Protein backbone atom coordinates (compact mmCIF):
# COMPACT_ATOMS: atom_id res chain seq x y z
CA UNK A 1 0.00 0.00 0.00
CA UNK A 2 1.22 3.50 -0.87
CA UNK A 3 2.56 5.24 2.26
CA UNK A 4 1.35 8.66 1.13
CA UNK A 5 -2.14 7.24 0.57
CA UNK A 6 -2.23 6.13 4.21
CA UNK A 7 -1.09 9.60 5.29
CA UNK A 8 -3.63 11.26 3.01
CA UNK A 9 -6.47 9.07 4.29
CA UNK A 10 -5.55 9.70 7.93
CA UNK A 11 -5.52 13.48 7.48
CA UNK A 12 -8.80 13.30 5.54
CA UNK A 13 -10.41 11.37 8.40
CA UNK A 14 -9.20 13.97 10.89
CA UNK A 15 -10.53 16.79 8.72
CA UNK A 16 -13.87 15.03 8.38
CA UNK A 17 -14.07 14.48 12.13
CA UNK A 18 -13.16 18.06 13.10
CA UNK A 19 -14.69 19.93 10.16
CA UNK A 20 -13.29 22.85 8.20
CA UNK A 21 -14.45 25.29 10.85
CA UNK A 22 -12.82 23.29 13.62
CA UNK A 23 -9.31 24.60 12.95
CA UNK A 24 -8.18 21.07 12.16
CA UNK A 25 -4.74 22.20 10.97
CA UNK A 26 -4.20 24.02 14.28
CA UNK A 27 -5.21 20.86 16.19
CA UNK A 28 -2.72 18.74 14.24
CA UNK A 29 0.00 21.35 14.72
CA UNK A 30 -0.67 21.38 18.44
CA UNK A 31 -0.73 17.56 18.69
CA UNK A 32 2.58 17.19 16.81
CA UNK A 33 4.24 20.35 18.20
CA UNK A 34 4.73 21.67 14.66
CA UNK A 35 4.15 24.99 12.91
CA UNK A 36 1.20 25.36 10.54
CA UNK A 37 3.50 25.54 7.47
CA UNK A 38 5.06 22.25 8.57
CA UNK A 39 1.61 20.68 8.84
CA UNK A 40 0.68 21.90 5.34
CA UNK A 41 3.80 20.19 3.97
CA UNK A 42 2.47 16.94 5.38
CA UNK A 43 -0.98 17.64 3.96
CA UNK A 44 0.33 18.18 0.42
CA UNK A 45 2.68 15.20 0.69
CA UNK A 46 6.01 17.00 0.42
CA UNK A 47 6.89 15.75 3.91
CA UNK A 48 5.96 12.39 5.41
CA UNK A 49 4.48 11.72 8.81
CA UNK A 50 6.78 9.68 11.00
CA UNK A 51 5.63 6.52 12.76
CA UNK A 52 5.55 8.52 15.97
CA UNK A 53 3.44 11.22 14.28
CA UNK A 54 0.96 8.59 13.10
CA UNK A 55 0.71 7.13 16.59
CA UNK A 56 0.14 10.55 18.18
CA UNK A 57 -2.58 11.54 15.69
CA UNK A 58 -4.38 8.20 15.90
CA UNK A 59 -4.46 8.39 19.68
CA UNK A 60 -5.46 12.07 19.72
CA UNK A 61 -8.35 11.62 17.25
CA UNK A 62 -9.35 8.08 18.26
CA UNK A 63 -8.51 6.49 14.89
CA UNK A 64 -7.01 3.07 14.16
CA UNK A 65 -4.36 1.88 11.73
CA UNK A 66 -6.64 -1.01 10.74
CA UNK A 67 -9.23 1.44 9.41
CA UNK A 68 -6.58 2.81 7.02
CA UNK A 69 -5.17 -0.43 5.65
CA UNK A 70 -8.09 -2.90 5.87
CA UNK A 71 -10.25 -1.01 3.40
CA UNK A 72 -11.31 -4.15 1.54
CA UNK A 73 -13.05 -5.90 4.43
CA UNK A 74 -15.19 -5.05 7.42
CA UNK A 75 -12.66 -4.90 10.23
CA UNK A 76 -14.31 -2.89 12.98
CA UNK A 77 -12.59 -1.15 15.89
CA UNK A 78 -14.55 -0.16 18.97
CA UNK A 79 -13.72 2.26 21.75
CA UNK A 80 -14.82 1.05 25.22
CA UNK A 81 -15.26 4.14 27.45
CA UNK A 82 -16.53 2.10 30.41
CA UNK A 83 -15.98 -1.43 31.57
CA UNK A 84 -16.69 -3.40 34.70
CA UNK A 85 -12.96 -3.59 35.45
CA UNK A 86 -12.60 0.19 35.63
CA UNK A 87 -15.84 1.20 37.37
CA UNK A 88 -14.88 1.77 40.99
CA UNK A 89 -17.39 4.54 41.68
CA UNK A 90 -20.64 5.76 40.11
CA UNK A 91 -18.75 8.72 38.65
CA UNK A 92 -16.44 6.32 36.77
CA UNK A 93 -19.52 5.07 34.93
CA UNK A 94 -21.38 8.36 34.49
CA UNK A 95 -18.46 10.59 33.40
CA UNK A 96 -17.95 8.94 29.97
CA UNK A 97 -21.69 9.11 29.35
CA UNK A 98 -21.68 12.81 30.21
CA UNK A 99 -18.73 13.41 27.88
CA UNK A 100 -20.58 11.50 25.16
CA UNK A 101 -23.70 13.68 25.36
CA UNK A 102 -21.66 16.89 25.70
CA UNK A 103 -19.97 15.99 22.40
CA UNK A 104 -23.41 15.42 20.87
CA UNK A 105 -24.42 18.97 21.78
CA UNK A 106 -21.61 20.36 19.60
CA UNK A 107 -22.62 18.44 16.45
CA UNK A 108 -24.46 20.38 13.72
CA UNK A 109 -27.60 18.95 12.10
CA UNK A 110 -27.53 16.10 14.61
CA UNK A 111 -29.90 13.16 14.39
CA UNK A 112 -29.92 10.15 16.73
CA UNK A 113 -31.32 6.81 15.57
CA UNK A 114 -31.97 4.44 18.44
CA UNK A 115 -33.17 0.83 18.29
CA UNK A 116 -33.47 -1.14 21.50
CA UNK A 117 -35.23 -4.04 23.18
CA UNK A 118 -34.78 -2.35 26.57
CA UNK A 119 -35.64 1.17 27.69
CA UNK A 120 -32.53 3.31 27.64
CA UNK A 121 -30.91 4.35 30.90
CA UNK A 122 -31.35 8.02 29.92
CA UNK A 123 -35.09 7.70 30.49
CA UNK A 124 -34.72 6.01 33.87
CA UNK A 125 -32.68 9.09 34.78
CA UNK A 126 -35.94 11.06 34.67
CA UNK A 127 -36.95 9.50 38.00
CA UNK A 128 -34.61 9.70 40.98
CA UNK A 129 -35.77 6.43 42.56
CA UNK A 130 -35.49 4.46 39.31
CA UNK A 131 -32.03 5.96 38.76
CA UNK A 132 -30.96 4.92 42.24
CA UNK A 133 -32.34 1.41 41.75
CA UNK A 134 -30.44 0.97 38.48
CA UNK A 135 -27.19 2.28 39.97
CA UNK A 136 -27.56 0.07 43.05
CA UNK A 137 -28.35 -2.93 40.83
CA UNK A 138 -25.19 -2.49 38.75
CA UNK A 139 -23.06 -1.69 41.80
CA UNK A 140 -24.13 -4.93 43.47
CA UNK A 141 -24.35 -7.37 40.56
CA UNK A 142 -22.02 -6.09 37.83
CA UNK A 143 -19.38 -3.74 39.18
CA UNK A 144 -18.99 -5.40 42.60
CA UNK A 145 -18.46 -2.03 44.25
CA UNK A 146 -16.97 -2.17 47.71
CA UNK A 147 -19.58 -1.93 50.46
CA UNK A 148 -22.49 -3.18 48.37
CA UNK A 149 -21.93 -6.93 48.87
CA UNK A 150 -24.30 -7.25 51.84
CA UNK A 151 -26.20 -3.98 51.43
CA UNK A 152 -29.94 -3.92 50.74
CA UNK A 153 -31.69 -1.35 48.56
CA UNK A 154 -33.93 1.33 50.05
CA UNK A 155 -35.62 4.08 48.07
CA UNK A 156 -35.20 6.59 50.88
CA UNK A 157 -31.72 5.55 52.01
CA UNK A 158 -29.44 5.20 48.99
CA UNK A 159 -26.04 6.57 49.95
CA UNK A 160 -24.93 7.09 46.36
CA UNK A 161 -27.81 9.40 45.46
CA UNK A 162 -26.05 12.71 46.13
CA UNK A 163 -22.97 11.59 44.18
CA UNK A 164 -24.85 11.01 40.96
CA UNK A 165 -27.59 13.66 40.96
CA UNK A 166 -25.54 16.45 39.35
CA UNK A 167 -24.03 14.12 36.74
CA UNK A 168 -27.47 12.79 35.80
CA UNK A 169 -28.91 16.32 35.50
CA UNK A 170 -26.12 17.36 33.12
CA UNK A 171 -26.55 14.21 31.02
CA UNK A 172 -30.29 14.82 30.65
CA UNK A 173 -29.82 18.52 29.83
CA UNK A 174 -27.69 17.69 26.80
CA UNK A 175 -29.52 14.53 25.74
CA UNK A 176 -32.98 16.11 25.79
CA UNK A 177 -31.87 18.78 23.31
CA UNK A 178 -30.88 16.19 20.70
CA UNK A 179 -33.46 14.95 18.13
CA UNK A 180 -34.29 11.24 18.34
CA UNK A 181 -35.81 8.58 16.11
CA UNK A 182 -36.48 5.49 18.23
CA UNK A 183 -37.57 1.93 17.47
CA UNK A 184 -39.24 0.07 20.36
CA UNK A 185 -41.00 -3.22 20.94
CA UNK A 186 -43.60 -4.00 23.59
CA UNK A 187 -41.01 -5.69 25.87
CA UNK A 188 -39.17 -2.41 26.41
CA UNK A 189 -39.48 -2.52 30.23
CA UNK A 190 -39.59 -6.32 30.73
CA UNK A 191 -35.96 -6.58 31.82
CA UNK A 192 -36.34 -3.92 34.53
CA UNK A 193 -39.52 -5.55 35.85
CA UNK A 194 -37.63 -8.86 36.02
CA UNK A 195 -34.80 -7.13 37.89
CA UNK A 196 -37.28 -5.83 40.48
CA UNK A 197 -38.72 -9.35 40.93
CA UNK A 198 -35.21 -10.79 41.20
CA UNK A 199 -34.30 -8.30 43.93
CA UNK A 200 -37.48 -9.17 45.81
CA UNK A 201 -36.94 -12.95 45.61
CA UNK A 202 -33.27 -12.56 46.58
CA UNK A 203 -34.05 -10.44 49.63
CA UNK A 204 -32.22 -7.38 48.31
CA UNK A 205 -34.94 -4.87 49.31
CA UNK A 206 -34.70 -3.30 52.75
CA UNK A 207 -38.48 -2.93 52.56
CA UNK A 208 -39.96 -5.51 50.15
CA UNK A 209 -43.10 -3.41 49.55
CA UNK A 210 -40.91 -0.82 47.79
CA UNK A 211 -40.82 -3.20 44.82
CA UNK A 212 -44.42 -2.13 44.13
CA UNK A 213 -43.44 1.53 44.36
CA UNK A 214 -40.81 1.00 41.67
CA UNK A 215 -43.39 -0.65 39.41
CA UNK A 216 -45.63 2.41 39.72
CA UNK A 217 -42.64 4.63 39.04
CA UNK A 218 -42.11 2.72 35.79
CA UNK A 219 -45.80 3.18 34.94
CA UNK A 220 -45.50 6.95 35.47
CA UNK A 221 -42.36 7.05 33.33
CA UNK A 222 -44.01 5.12 30.50
CA UNK A 223 -47.01 7.45 30.56
CA UNK A 224 -44.70 10.43 30.30
CA UNK A 225 -42.88 8.88 27.33
CA UNK A 226 -46.30 8.37 25.75
CA UNK A 227 -46.91 12.12 26.12
CA UNK A 228 -43.53 12.81 24.51
CA UNK A 229 -44.48 10.59 21.58
CA UNK A 230 -47.82 12.41 21.29
CA UNK A 231 -46.10 15.79 21.04
CA UNK A 232 -43.10 14.54 19.07
CA UNK A 233 -40.79 16.33 21.49
CA UNK A 234 -38.59 15.51 24.48
CA UNK A 235 -39.51 17.26 27.71
CA UNK A 236 -39.29 16.64 31.44
CA UNK A 237 -42.12 15.19 33.56
CA UNK A 238 -44.29 18.00 34.88
CA UNK A 239 -42.82 20.48 32.38
CA UNK A 240 -43.90 21.78 28.98
CA UNK A 241 -42.23 21.62 25.59
CA UNK A 242 -39.83 24.56 25.10
CA UNK A 243 -37.41 25.84 22.47
CA UNK A 244 -34.67 23.46 23.67
CA UNK A 245 -36.87 20.34 23.37
CA UNK A 246 -35.40 17.90 20.86
CA UNK A 247 -37.61 16.09 18.35
CA UNK A 248 -38.86 12.67 19.45
CA UNK A 249 -40.20 10.30 16.79
CA UNK A 250 -41.13 6.80 17.93
CA UNK A 251 -41.78 3.64 15.91
CA UNK A 252 -43.16 0.27 17.03
CA UNK A 253 -40.94 -2.53 15.75
CA UNK A 254 -41.79 -6.18 16.42
CA UNK A 255 -40.10 -7.69 13.36
CA UNK A 256 -36.39 -7.11 13.96
CA UNK A 257 -35.25 -7.65 17.54
CA UNK A 258 -31.90 -6.14 18.44
CA UNK A 259 -29.69 -5.14 21.30
CA UNK A 260 -29.27 -1.47 22.18
CA UNK A 261 -27.95 0.29 19.04
CA UNK A 262 -27.60 4.04 18.58
CA UNK A 263 -26.48 5.76 15.38
CA UNK A 264 -25.16 9.30 15.73
CA UNK A 265 -25.66 11.03 12.39
CA UNK A 266 -24.13 14.47 11.68
CA UNK A 267 -22.25 16.09 8.78
CA UNK A 268 -19.42 16.63 11.26
CA UNK A 269 -19.10 13.08 12.54
CA UNK A 270 -21.00 9.76 12.40
CA UNK A 271 -20.72 7.16 15.13
CA UNK A 272 -22.27 3.86 16.17
CA UNK A 273 -23.01 3.20 19.84
CA UNK A 274 -23.93 -0.22 21.22
CA UNK A 275 -24.26 -1.68 24.69
CA UNK A 276 -21.77 -4.30 25.75
CA UNK A 277 -22.26 -6.15 29.02
CA UNK A 278 -25.11 -3.73 29.78
CA UNK A 279 -24.96 -0.96 30.98
CA UNK A 280 -21.44 -0.54 29.57
CA UNK A 281 -21.18 0.62 25.96
CA UNK A 282 -18.84 0.72 22.97
CA UNK A 283 -18.40 3.30 20.20
CA UNK A 284 -17.17 2.93 16.63
CA UNK A 285 -16.50 5.41 13.81
CA UNK A 286 -15.89 2.68 11.23
CA UNK A 287 -17.26 3.99 7.93
CA UNK A 288 -18.46 0.62 6.64
CA UNK A 289 -20.21 -0.19 9.91
CA UNK A 290 -21.87 3.24 9.89
CA UNK A 291 -23.06 2.76 6.30
CA UNK A 292 -24.39 -0.71 7.14
CA UNK A 293 -26.15 0.61 10.26
CA UNK A 294 -27.76 3.53 8.38
CA UNK A 295 -29.10 1.11 5.79
CA UNK A 296 -30.37 -1.25 8.51
CA UNK A 297 -32.22 1.56 10.32
CA UNK A 298 -33.88 2.71 7.08
CA UNK A 299 -35.04 -0.84 6.28
CA UNK A 300 -36.41 -1.54 9.76
CA UNK A 301 -38.12 1.86 9.94
CA UNK A 302 -40.09 0.99 6.79
CA UNK A 303 -41.30 -2.19 8.49
CA UNK A 304 -42.26 -0.42 11.73
CA UNK A 305 -45.46 1.30 12.79
CA UNK A 306 -45.29 5.08 13.44
CA UNK A 307 -46.30 5.90 17.02
CA UNK A 308 -45.66 9.65 17.36
CA UNK A 309 -47.74 12.76 16.70
CA UNK A 310 -50.97 11.93 14.82
CA UNK A 311 -50.55 8.13 15.08
CA UNK A 312 -52.89 7.91 18.08
CA UNK A 313 -54.27 4.42 17.46
CA UNK A 314 -50.87 2.72 17.11
CA UNK A 315 -49.52 4.74 20.05
CA UNK A 316 -52.35 3.63 22.35
CA UNK A 317 -51.90 0.04 21.22
CA UNK A 318 -48.18 0.02 22.04
CA UNK A 319 -48.40 1.79 25.38
CA UNK A 320 -51.43 -0.22 26.51
CA UNK A 321 -49.47 -3.41 25.82
CA UNK A 322 -46.58 -2.07 27.89
CA UNK A 323 -48.88 -1.14 30.79
CA UNK A 324 -50.40 -4.63 30.76
CA UNK A 325 -46.91 -6.00 31.39
CA UNK A 326 -46.62 -3.68 34.39
CA UNK A 327 -50.02 -4.94 35.61
CA UNK A 328 -48.86 -8.54 35.30
CA UNK A 329 -45.58 -7.85 37.10
CA UNK A 330 -47.45 -6.04 39.88
CA UNK A 331 -49.77 -9.02 40.34
CA UNK A 332 -46.79 -11.42 40.50
CA UNK A 333 -45.02 -9.19 43.03
CA UNK A 334 -48.14 -9.04 45.23
CA UNK A 335 -48.22 -12.85 45.26
CA UNK A 336 -44.52 -12.93 46.19
CA UNK A 337 -45.09 -10.41 49.00
CA UNK A 338 -47.92 -12.56 50.40
CA UNK A 339 -45.58 -15.57 50.48
CA UNK A 340 -42.82 -13.57 52.13
CA UNK A 341 -45.04 -12.30 54.98
C-alpha positions as CSV (number, residue, x, y, z in Angstrom):
1,X,0.0,0.0,0.0
2,X,1.2,3.5,-0.9
3,X,2.6,5.2,2.3
4,X,1.4,8.7,1.1
5,X,-2.1,7.2,0.6
6,X,-2.2,6.1,4.2
7,X,-1.1,9.6,5.3
8,X,-3.6,11.3,3.0
9,X,-6.5,9.1,4.3
10,X,-5.5,9.7,7.9
11,X,-5.5,13.5,7.5
12,X,-8.8,13.3,5.5
13,X,-10.4,11.4,8.4
14,X,-9.2,14.0,10.9
15,X,-10.5,16.8,8.7
16,X,-13.9,15.0,8.4
17,X,-14.1,14.5,12.1
18,X,-13.2,18.1,13.1
19,X,-14.7,19.9,10.2
20,X,-13.3,22.8,8.2
21,X,-14.5,25.3,10.8
22,X,-12.8,23.3,13.6
23,X,-9.3,24.6,12.9
24,X,-8.2,21.1,12.2
25,X,-4.7,22.2,11.0
26,X,-4.2,24.0,14.3
27,X,-5.2,20.9,16.2
28,X,-2.7,18.7,14.2
29,X,0.0,21.4,14.7
30,X,-0.7,21.4,18.4
31,X,-0.7,17.6,18.7
32,X,2.6,17.2,16.8
33,X,4.2,20.4,18.2
34,X,4.7,21.7,14.7
35,X,4.1,25.0,12.9
36,X,1.2,25.4,10.5
37,X,3.5,25.5,7.5
38,X,5.1,22.2,8.6
39,X,1.6,20.7,8.8
40,X,0.7,21.9,5.3
41,X,3.8,20.2,4.0
42,X,2.5,16.9,5.4
43,X,-1.0,17.6,4.0
44,X,0.3,18.2,0.4
45,X,2.7,15.2,0.7
46,X,6.0,17.0,0.4
47,X,6.9,15.8,3.9
48,X,6.0,12.4,5.4
49,X,4.5,11.7,8.8
50,X,6.8,9.7,11.0
51,X,5.6,6.5,12.8
52,X,5.5,8.5,16.0
53,X,3.4,11.2,14.3
54,X,1.0,8.6,13.1
55,X,0.7,7.1,16.6
56,X,0.1,10.6,18.2
57,X,-2.6,11.5,15.7
58,X,-4.4,8.2,15.9
59,X,-4.5,8.4,19.7
60,X,-5.5,12.1,19.7
61,X,-8.3,11.6,17.3
62,X,-9.4,8.1,18.3
63,X,-8.5,6.5,14.9
64,X,-7.0,3.1,14.2
65,X,-4.4,1.9,11.7
66,X,-6.6,-1.0,10.7
67,X,-9.2,1.4,9.4
68,X,-6.6,2.8,7.0
69,X,-5.2,-0.4,5.6
70,X,-8.1,-2.9,5.9
71,X,-10.2,-1.0,3.4
72,X,-11.3,-4.2,1.5
73,X,-13.0,-5.9,4.4
74,X,-15.2,-5.1,7.4
75,X,-12.7,-4.9,10.2
76,X,-14.3,-2.9,13.0
77,X,-12.6,-1.2,15.9
78,X,-14.5,-0.2,19.0
79,X,-13.7,2.3,21.8
80,X,-14.8,1.1,25.2
81,X,-15.3,4.1,27.4
82,X,-16.5,2.1,30.4
83,X,-16.0,-1.4,31.6
84,X,-16.7,-3.4,34.7
85,X,-13.0,-3.6,35.5
86,X,-12.6,0.2,35.6
87,X,-15.8,1.2,37.4
88,X,-14.9,1.8,41.0
89,X,-17.4,4.5,41.7
90,X,-20.6,5.8,40.1
91,X,-18.8,8.7,38.7
92,X,-16.4,6.3,36.8
93,X,-19.5,5.1,34.9
94,X,-21.4,8.4,34.5
95,X,-18.5,10.6,33.4
96,X,-17.9,8.9,30.0
97,X,-21.7,9.1,29.3
98,X,-21.7,12.8,30.2
99,X,-18.7,13.4,27.9
100,X,-20.6,11.5,25.2
101,X,-23.7,13.7,25.4
102,X,-21.7,16.9,25.7
103,X,-20.0,16.0,22.4
104,X,-23.4,15.4,20.9
105,X,-24.4,19.0,21.8
106,X,-21.6,20.4,19.6
107,X,-22.6,18.4,16.5
108,X,-24.5,20.4,13.7
109,X,-27.6,19.0,12.1
110,X,-27.5,16.1,14.6
111,X,-29.9,13.2,14.4
112,X,-29.9,10.2,16.7
113,X,-31.3,6.8,15.6
114,X,-32.0,4.4,18.4
115,X,-33.2,0.8,18.3
116,X,-33.5,-1.1,21.5
117,X,-35.2,-4.0,23.2
118,X,-34.8,-2.3,26.6
119,X,-35.6,1.2,27.7
120,X,-32.5,3.3,27.6
121,X,-30.9,4.3,30.9
122,X,-31.3,8.0,29.9
123,X,-35.1,7.7,30.5
124,X,-34.7,6.0,33.9
125,X,-32.7,9.1,34.8
126,X,-35.9,11.1,34.7
127,X,-37.0,9.5,38.0
128,X,-34.6,9.7,41.0
129,X,-35.8,6.4,42.6
130,X,-35.5,4.5,39.3
131,X,-32.0,6.0,38.8
132,X,-31.0,4.9,42.2
133,X,-32.3,1.4,41.7
134,X,-30.4,1.0,38.5
135,X,-27.2,2.3,40.0
136,X,-27.6,0.1,43.1
137,X,-28.4,-2.9,40.8
138,X,-25.2,-2.5,38.8
139,X,-23.1,-1.7,41.8
140,X,-24.1,-4.9,43.5
141,X,-24.4,-7.4,40.6
142,X,-22.0,-6.1,37.8
143,X,-19.4,-3.7,39.2
144,X,-19.0,-5.4,42.6
145,X,-18.5,-2.0,44.3
146,X,-17.0,-2.2,47.7
147,X,-19.6,-1.9,50.5
148,X,-22.5,-3.2,48.4
149,X,-21.9,-6.9,48.9
150,X,-24.3,-7.3,51.8
151,X,-26.2,-4.0,51.4
152,X,-29.9,-3.9,50.7
153,X,-31.7,-1.3,48.6
154,X,-33.9,1.3,50.0
155,X,-35.6,4.1,48.1
156,X,-35.2,6.6,50.9
157,X,-31.7,5.6,52.0
158,X,-29.4,5.2,49.0
159,X,-26.0,6.6,50.0
160,X,-24.9,7.1,46.4
161,X,-27.8,9.4,45.5
162,X,-26.1,12.7,46.1
163,X,-23.0,11.6,44.2
164,X,-24.9,11.0,41.0
165,X,-27.6,13.7,41.0
166,X,-25.5,16.4,39.3
167,X,-24.0,14.1,36.7
168,X,-27.5,12.8,35.8
169,X,-28.9,16.3,35.5
170,X,-26.1,17.4,33.1
171,X,-26.6,14.2,31.0
172,X,-30.3,14.8,30.7
173,X,-29.8,18.5,29.8
174,X,-27.7,17.7,26.8
175,X,-29.5,14.5,25.7
176,X,-33.0,16.1,25.8
177,X,-31.9,18.8,23.3
178,X,-30.9,16.2,20.7
179,X,-33.5,15.0,18.1
180,X,-34.3,11.2,18.3
181,X,-35.8,8.6,16.1
182,X,-36.5,5.5,18.2
183,X,-37.6,1.9,17.5
184,X,-39.2,0.1,20.4
185,X,-41.0,-3.2,20.9
186,X,-43.6,-4.0,23.6
187,X,-41.0,-5.7,25.9
188,X,-39.2,-2.4,26.4
189,X,-39.5,-2.5,30.2
190,X,-39.6,-6.3,30.7
191,X,-36.0,-6.6,31.8
192,X,-36.3,-3.9,34.5
193,X,-39.5,-5.5,35.8
194,X,-37.6,-8.9,36.0
195,X,-34.8,-7.1,37.9
196,X,-37.3,-5.8,40.5
197,X,-38.7,-9.3,40.9
198,X,-35.2,-10.8,41.2
199,X,-34.3,-8.3,43.9
200,X,-37.5,-9.2,45.8
201,X,-36.9,-12.9,45.6
202,X,-33.3,-12.6,46.6
203,X,-34.1,-10.4,49.6
204,X,-32.2,-7.4,48.3
205,X,-34.9,-4.9,49.3
206,X,-34.7,-3.3,52.8
207,X,-38.5,-2.9,52.6
208,X,-40.0,-5.5,50.1
209,X,-43.1,-3.4,49.6
210,X,-40.9,-0.8,47.8
211,X,-40.8,-3.2,44.8
212,X,-44.4,-2.1,44.1
213,X,-43.4,1.5,44.4
214,X,-40.8,1.0,41.7
215,X,-43.4,-0.6,39.4
216,X,-45.6,2.4,39.7
217,X,-42.6,4.6,39.0
218,X,-42.1,2.7,35.8
219,X,-45.8,3.2,34.9
220,X,-45.5,7.0,35.5
221,X,-42.4,7.1,33.3
222,X,-44.0,5.1,30.5
223,X,-47.0,7.4,30.6
224,X,-44.7,10.4,30.3
225,X,-42.9,8.9,27.3
226,X,-46.3,8.4,25.7
227,X,-46.9,12.1,26.1
228,X,-43.5,12.8,24.5
229,X,-44.5,10.6,21.6
230,X,-47.8,12.4,21.3
231,X,-46.1,15.8,21.0
232,X,-43.1,14.5,19.1
233,X,-40.8,16.3,21.5
234,X,-38.6,15.5,24.5
235,X,-39.5,17.3,27.7
236,X,-39.3,16.6,31.4
237,X,-42.1,15.2,33.6
238,X,-44.3,18.0,34.9
239,X,-42.8,20.5,32.4
240,X,-43.9,21.8,29.0
241,X,-42.2,21.6,25.6
242,X,-39.8,24.6,25.1
243,X,-37.4,25.8,22.5
244,X,-34.7,23.5,23.7
245,X,-36.9,20.3,23.4
246,X,-35.4,17.9,20.9
247,X,-37.6,16.1,18.3
248,X,-38.9,12.7,19.5
249,X,-40.2,10.3,16.8
250,X,-41.1,6.8,17.9
251,X,-41.8,3.6,15.9
252,X,-43.2,0.3,17.0
253,X,-40.9,-2.5,15.8
254,X,-41.8,-6.2,16.4
255,X,-40.1,-7.7,13.4
256,X,-36.4,-7.1,14.0
257,X,-35.2,-7.7,17.5
258,X,-31.9,-6.1,18.4
259,X,-29.7,-5.1,21.3
260,X,-29.3,-1.5,22.2
261,X,-28.0,0.3,19.0
262,X,-27.6,4.0,18.6
263,X,-26.5,5.8,15.4
264,X,-25.2,9.3,15.7
265,X,-25.7,11.0,12.4
266,X,-24.1,14.5,11.7
267,X,-22.2,16.1,8.8
268,X,-19.4,16.6,11.3
269,X,-19.1,13.1,12.5
270,X,-21.0,9.8,12.4
271,X,-20.7,7.2,15.1
272,X,-22.3,3.9,16.2
273,X,-23.0,3.2,19.8
274,X,-23.9,-0.2,21.2
275,X,-24.3,-1.7,24.7
276,X,-21.8,-4.3,25.8
277,X,-22.3,-6.1,29.0
278,X,-25.1,-3.7,29.8
279,X,-25.0,-1.0,31.0
280,X,-21.4,-0.5,29.6
281,X,-21.2,0.6,26.0
282,X,-18.8,0.7,23.0
283,X,-18.4,3.3,20.2
284,X,-17.2,2.9,16.6
285,X,-16.5,5.4,13.8
286,X,-15.9,2.7,11.2
287,X,-17.3,4.0,7.9
288,X,-18.5,0.6,6.6
289,X,-20.2,-0.2,9.9
290,X,-21.9,3.2,9.9
291,X,-23.1,2.8,6.3
292,X,-24.4,-0.7,7.1
293,X,-26.2,0.6,10.3
294,X,-27.8,3.5,8.4
295,X,-29.1,1.1,5.8
296,X,-30.4,-1.3,8.5
297,X,-32.2,1.6,10.3
298,X,-33.9,2.7,7.1
299,X,-35.0,-0.8,6.3
300,X,-36.4,-1.5,9.8
301,X,-38.1,1.9,9.9
302,X,-40.1,1.0,6.8
303,X,-41.3,-2.2,8.5
304,X,-42.3,-0.4,11.7
305,X,-45.5,1.3,12.8
306,X,-45.3,5.1,13.4
307,X,-46.3,5.9,17.0
308,X,-45.7,9.7,17.4
309,X,-47.7,12.8,16.7
310,X,-51.0,11.9,14.8
311,X,-50.5,8.1,15.1
312,X,-52.9,7.9,18.1
313,X,-54.3,4.4,17.5
314,X,-50.9,2.7,17.1
315,X,-49.5,4.7,20.1
316,X,-52.3,3.6,22.4
317,X,-51.9,0.0,21.2
318,X,-48.2,0.0,22.0
319,X,-48.4,1.8,25.4
320,X,-51.4,-0.2,26.5
321,X,-49.5,-3.4,25.8
322,X,-46.6,-2.1,27.9
323,X,-48.9,-1.1,30.8
324,X,-50.4,-4.6,30.8
325,X,-46.9,-6.0,31.4
326,X,-46.6,-3.7,34.4
327,X,-50.0,-4.9,35.6
328,X,-48.9,-8.5,35.3
329,X,-45.6,-7.8,37.1
330,X,-47.4,-6.0,39.9
331,X,-49.8,-9.0,40.3
332,X,-46.8,-11.4,40.5
333,X,-45.0,-9.2,43.0
334,X,-48.1,-9.0,45.2
335,X,-48.2,-12.9,45.3
336,X,-44.5,-12.9,46.2
337,X,-45.1,-10.4,49.0
338,X,-47.9,-12.6,50.4
339,X,-45.6,-15.6,50.5
340,X,-42.8,-13.6,52.1
341,X,-45.0,-12.3,55.0
